Amino acid sequence: MDPTKESVKVPRPNPSTAQQERPQRTALDPTSPSDVQRAVDEVVASTESLYRVANDYIGRQIDQRPYAVLGGAAALGFVLGGGLASRLGGVLATFGTRTLVSRLVEGVTTHGGIRPPPWE
């Protein structure tokens, strides 16, 4: 054996005690039906709350800015339909980005900062 290399001994578990040891219990014990049911109930309640808040917000936006919501819905449908992968999608994304950047630069240079939109 080479004296420059250290030998490392890895302790091996004793088979008689390895079966008796229980793993540490986490916050959610998947073997406990009550813990799983509680977690499912929390997820359902959170999802319902998120849905109510989003529904109220979108309802207010539809009343205040119907054309903006219609445009957003059309853009979302275009993206989810795979439109950005097309040549037209790339052109529209480039045009939209350039328009946004030019308006931001114009607002900063003309007014000394970014102005809020006129509808606010």
C-alpha positions as CSV (number, residue, x, y, z in Angstrom):
1,M,0.0,0.0,0.0
2,D,1.3,3.5,-0.9
3,P,1.9,5.5,2.3
4,T,1.1,8.8,0.5
5,K,-2.5,7.8,-0.1
6,E,-4.8,7.8,2.9
7,S,-7.3,5.1,3.2
8,V,-10.8,6.2,4.0
9,K,-13.0,3.8,5.9
10,V,-16.7,4.3,5.3
11,P,-18.9,3.1,8.1
12,R,-21.4,0.5,7.1
13,P,-24.8,0.4,8.7
14,N,-25.5,-2.5,11.0
15,P,-28.2,-4.6,9.3
16,S,-30.0,-5.2,12.6
17,T,-30.2,-1.5,13.6
18,A,-30.8,-0.2,10.0
19,Q,-34.3,-1.8,9.9
20,Q,-35.2,-0.4,13.3
21,E,-34.4,3.2,12.5
22,R,-37.2,5.4,11.2
23,P,-36.4,8.2,8.8
24,Q,-36.9,11.7,10.0
25,R,-40.4,13.0,9.6
26,T,-40.8,16.0,7.4
27,A,-43.5,18.7,7.6
28,L,-45.6,16.6,5.2
29,D,-45.7,12.9,5.9
30,P,-47.0,11.3,2.7
31,T,-48.0,8.2,4.6
32,S,-50.4,10.1,6.7
33,P,-53.8,10.6,4.9
34,S,-54.7,13.5,7.1
35,D,-51.5,15.4,6.2
36,V,-52.0,14.8,2.5
37,Q,-55.7,15.9,2.8
38,R,-54.7,19.1,4.7
39,A,-52.2,19.9,2.0
40,V,-54.7,19.4,-0.8
41,D,-57.2,21.6,1.0
42,E,-54.7,24.4,1.4
43,V,-53.8,24.2,-2.4
44,V,-57.5,24.3,-3.3
45,A,-58.2,27.3,-1.0
46,S,-55.2,29.1,-2.4
47,T,-56.2,28.4,-6.0
48,E,-59.8,29.6,-5.3
49,S,-58.5,32.8,-3.7
50,L,-56.1,33.5,-6.6
51,Y,-59.0,32.9,-9.1
52,R,-61.3,35.4,-7.2
53,V,-58.6,38.1,-7.1
54,A,-57.7,37.6,-10.8
55,N,-61.4,37.6,-11.8
56,D,-62.1,40.8,-9.9
57,Y,-59.0,42.5,-11.4
58,I,-59.8,41.5,-15.0
59,G,-63.4,42.5,-14.5
60,R,-62.3,46.0,-13.5
61,Q,-59.8,46.2,-16.4
62,I,-62.6,45.2,-18.8
63,D,-64.8,48.0,-17.5
64,Q,-62.0,50.6,-17.5
65,R,-59.9,49.7,-20.6
66,P,-61.9,47.3,-22.9
67,Y,-59.6,47.8,-26.0
68,A,-56.5,47.2,-24.0
69,V,-57.9,43.9,-22.6
70,L,-59.1,42.9,-26.1
71,G,-55.6,43.5,-27.4
72,G,-54.0,41.6,-24.5
73,A,-56.3,38.7,-25.1
74,A,-55.5,38.7,-28.8
75,A,-51.7,38.8,-28.1
76,L,-52.0,36.0,-25.5
77,G,-53.9,33.9,-28.0
78,F,-51.3,34.6,-30.6
79,V,-48.4,33.6,-28.4
80,L,-50.1,30.5,-27.0
81,G,-51.1,29.5,-30.6
82,G,-47.4,29.4,-31.5
83,G,-47.4,32.7,-33.4
84,L,-44.0,33.9,-32.1
85,A,-42.4,30.9,-33.8
86,S,-43.5,32.2,-37.2
87,R,-41.8,34.9,-39.3
88,L,-44.8,37.3,-38.6
89,G,-44.4,36.8,-34.9
90,G,-40.7,37.7,-35.0
91,V,-41.5,40.9,-37.0
92,L,-44.3,41.9,-34.6
93,A,-42.1,41.2,-31.5
94,T,-39.3,43.3,-33.1
95,F,-41.6,46.1,-33.9
96,G,-43.2,46.1,-30.5
97,T,-39.9,46.1,-28.7
98,R,-38.5,49.0,-30.8
99,T,-41.7,51.0,-30.3
100,L,-41.6,50.5,-26.5
101,V,-37.9,51.3,-26.2
102,S,-38.3,54.5,-28.4
103,R,-41.2,55.7,-26.2
104,L,-39.3,55.1,-23.0
105,V,-36.2,56.9,-24.4
106,E,-38.4,59.8,-25.5
107,G,-40.1,60.0,-22.1
108,V,-36.8,60.1,-20.3
109,T,-35.2,62.6,-22.6
110,T,-38.2,64.9,-23.0
111,H,-39.7,64.9,-19.6
112,G,-36.8,64.0,-17.4
113,G,-38.3,60.7,-16.4
114,I,-40.8,58.1,-17.4
115,R,-44.3,59.6,-17.6
116,P,-47.3,57.6,-16.5
117,P,-49.7,56.6,-19.3
118,P,-52.3,59.2,-20.2
119,W,-55.2,57.0,-18.9
120,E,-53.9,57.0,-15.3
